[in-house]
Amino acid sequence: MATTTVERMAKLWQVEKTVRGQSPDARVAARQQASGAVVAGLFDLWQHTLRRISGKSKLAEAIRYAVSRGSLFERFLTDGHIELDSNIVERAITPQTITRKIASSRAATAADNLGDHRNTAA
């Protein structure tokens, strides 16, 4: 089931690769044509899998989570401004996050060193 899900998601990412940089209307048109059936197939796969596995399993929990957020996931099919995933956003903010983390770490180290210095001088 996981392999099938990833293979189907790969089809969605391929469509996104071809429409990236196009107008929102062009993206919606391409998504409606190429991605709509793939998304429907994913939800069918997940619903079918849910009927075959234990409802208490971690897999069932993950599938229920995805299915319960289906309308949020499907929104990219009708809004050309929305990305399929957050990878682009994550790549854009990662350098800022890393820089902030490094600065915070250095400030903490400096504070620790200052504290050690005060304890030694006293």
N, C-alpha and C positions, 0 to 999 in steps of 0.2 A: 504494500500500500504506500509506503514512504517513497519507494523508487518511482512508482507511477505518479505520485503527487509531484515529485521533483521534475520528472520528465514533462509533465503538463505545464508546470510553472515555467520551465525552460522555453516552451512555446510562447508563453505570455511575454517573457523577457525578450525573446527574439522580435516579437511585434513591436515592443517598446523601443528596441534598438533602431528599428526602421522608421519610427515616427518621431523620435527625439529631434527637437528643433523645428518641427512643423507647427503650423497654427493649431490652436485648440480645436477648431472645427475639423481640420484634417485628421487630427489624432483621434477624435471621437469616431469619425467615419471609419477609420482603419480598425479601431478597437471593436466597434460594433460588428464589422465584417469578420474579423479574424479571431478576436479574443472572447466574444460573447459565448460561443459554443464551448470553448475550452473551460471557461469559468463554470458554466452550467454542468459540464462533465465532472469538474472537481467536486462540486457540491453533491452530485449524484454518487460519485465514488465514496465520498465521506459518509453519506447517509447509508449507503449499502454496507459499508464497513462497520458502522455503528450497530447495525442489526446482527452482525456476525460475531462481535467480540463482547467480552465482559464489560458491563456498564461501569464497573469499579476500576477498570484499568486506567493507567496513565494515558494510553493512546485514546481511549474513549473520552477522557477529560480534555485532551488537546483537540480532538475533533469537535466536541461540543463547543469549546471555546471559539474555534474558527467558524463553525456554522452559526453560532449565536451572533457573530459580527459580520454576517454575510452581506448585509446591506451596506456596511461601511466599506467592505472589500470591493463590492460591485460598483461603488460610486465612480471609480476611475473610468468605467465604461461609458458614462454619460457626461463627464466633466473633463475636458481636454487640458485643464490647468493642473489636474491632480496626477501625481506620479503613481505608478503601480506599487512602488515600494519607497522606502525612505533612504536608500543607498546614496543618492545624489546629495541629499541634505546632510546625511551623516558624514560623507567625505568632505563637505564644505565646512562643517563645524569642528571636525576632529583636530585640525591644527590649533584652533583656538582653545579647545578643551585641553589638549596636551600642554600648551603653553601655560594655561592657567594652573594646571596641576603641578607643573615644574616650579612655577613661581611660588605656589603655596607650599610646596615641599621645601624650597630654599628658605622661605620665611620661617617655617617651623624649625629647620635646622639652625638658622641664625638665632632664633629665640632660645633654643636648647643650649647653644654654645654660650650665649650671653648669660643664661642662668647658671651654667657650670662656672663661668668666670666669676660671677658674683659670689657663688658659694666658696670658691677657692680664696678669694680676697678677704672674706670675712673672718 
